[in-house]
Amino acid sequence: MSGAKPFVLVVSLVAMLSACESVAQPSVAPPEGASDYWECVEFFDKDSVIFRAWVLADRGWEIDGAIEANGIHKDASYRQEGLSHRWNFDINEKEEYEGAFIIELDGTGLYYDFSRKKKDVEPSYRTKCTKHL
């Protein structure tokens, strides 16, 4: 019977750790047809969502994602680059994207504005993103 105690203890610890692990809930429902959905907050103010990003499942055309920033919606072209996720949006008259939002593997969200400069652009905004779908 002494062999059963460590097993019960391990099962109890696993159950307790599982119960403590919180799964973040989105602040709003993801858009219909979204296969992946992220919400991004400021690093030091986790109460307000700054960016929302989603991938629309198998639409079969170039606009297969979207970005929302402070309530402004932008259709976007989504692609995965290595382990990062990227949304390009706002095409200019030269058919170049003027904006990009990238979510890195660690959840860091980076907003880039290419409307003034095309090379050596630093992110103009950094956020912390959580995937919900």
For each residue, the residues with C-beta under 8 A, 3 or more apart:
1: 4 5
2: 5
3: 6 7
4: 1 7 8
5: 1 2 8 9
6: 3 9 10
7: 3 4 10 11
8: 4 5 11 12
9: 5 6 12 13
10: 6 7 13 14
11: 7 8 14 15
12: 8 9 15 16
13: 9 10 16 17
14: 10 11 17 18
15: 11 12 18 19
16: 12 13 19 20
17: 13 14 20 21
18: 14 15 21
19: 15 16
20: 16 17
21: 17 18
22:
23:
24: 39 130 132
25: 132
26: 29 30 37 39 132
27: 39 49
28: 52
29: 26
30: 26 34 37 54 132 133
31: 34 37 54 56 66
32:
33: 56 57 59
34: 30 31 37 54 55 56 57 133
35: 55 56 57 58 133
36: 54 55 85 131 133
37: 26 30 31 34 52 53 54 55 131 132 133
38: 51 52 53 54 85 103 109 129 130 131 132
39: 24 26 27 49 51 52 129 130 132
40: 49 50 51 52 53 103 109 127 128 129 130
41: 45 46 47 48 49 50 127 128 129 130
42: 45 46 48 50 127 128
43: 126 127 128
44:
45: 41 42 48
46: 41 42 128
47: 41
48: 41 42 45
49: 27 39 40 41 52
50: 40 41 42 69 70 125 127
51: 38 39 40 67 68 69 101 109 111 127 129
52: 28 37 38 39 40 49 67 68 69
53: 37 38 40 65 66 67 68 85 87 101 103 109 129
54: 30 31 34 36 37 38 65 66 133
55: 34 35 36 37 64 65 78 85
56: 31 33 34 35 59 64 65 66 78
57: 33 34 35
58: 35
59: 33 56 63 64
60:
61: 64
62: 77
63: 59 75 76 77
64: 55 56 59 61 77 78
65: 53 54 55 56 75 76 77 78 87
66: 31 53 54 56 73 74 75 76 87
67: 51 52 53 73 74 76 87 89 99 101
68: 51 52 53 71 72 73 74
69: 50 51 52 72 74 111
70: 50
71: 68
72: 68 69
73: 66 67 68
74: 66 67 68 69 89 90 99
75: 63 65 66 89
76: 63 65 66 67 87 88 89 101
77: 62 63 64 65 87 88 89 97
78: 55 56 64 65 85 86 87
79: 86 88
80: 83 84 85 86
81: 84 85 86 102
82:
83: 80 104 105
84: 80 81 102 103 104 105
85: 36 38 53 55 78 80 81 102 103
86: 78 79 80 81 100 101 102 103
87: 53 65 66 67 76 77 78 100 101 102
88: 76 77 79 97 99 100
89: 67 74 75 76 77 97 98 99 100 101
90: 74 97 98 99 115
91: 95 96 97 98
92: 95 96 97 98 115
93:
94:
95: 91 92
96: 91 92 114 118
97: 77 88 89 90 91 92 100 114
98: 89 90 91 92 113 114 115
99: 67 74 88 89 90 111 112 113 114 115
100: 86 87 88 89 97 111 112 114
101: 51 53 67 76 86 87 89 109 110 111 112
102: 81 84 85 86 87 109 110 112
103: 38 40 53 84 85 86 107 108 109 110 129
104: 83 84 107 108 109 110
105: 83 84
106:
107: 103 104 128 129 130 131
108: 103 104 126 127 128 129
109: 38 40 51 53 101 102 103 104 126 127 128 129
110: 101 102 103 104 123 125 126 127
111: 51 69 99 100 101 123 124 125 126 127
112: 99 100 101 102 121 123 124
113: 98 99 116 121 124
114: 96 97 98 99 100 117 118 121
115: 90 92 98 99
116: 113
117: 114 120 121
118: 96 114 121
119:
120: 117
121: 112 113 114 117 118
122:
123: 110 111 112 126
124: 111 112 113
125: 50 110 111
126: 43 108 109 110 111 123
127: 40 41 42 43 50 51 108 109 110 111
128: 40 41 42 43 46 107 108 109
129: 38 39 40 41 51 53 103 107 108 109
130: 24 38 39 40 41 107
131: 36 37 38 107
132: 24 25 26 30 37 38 39
133: 30 34 35 36 37 54
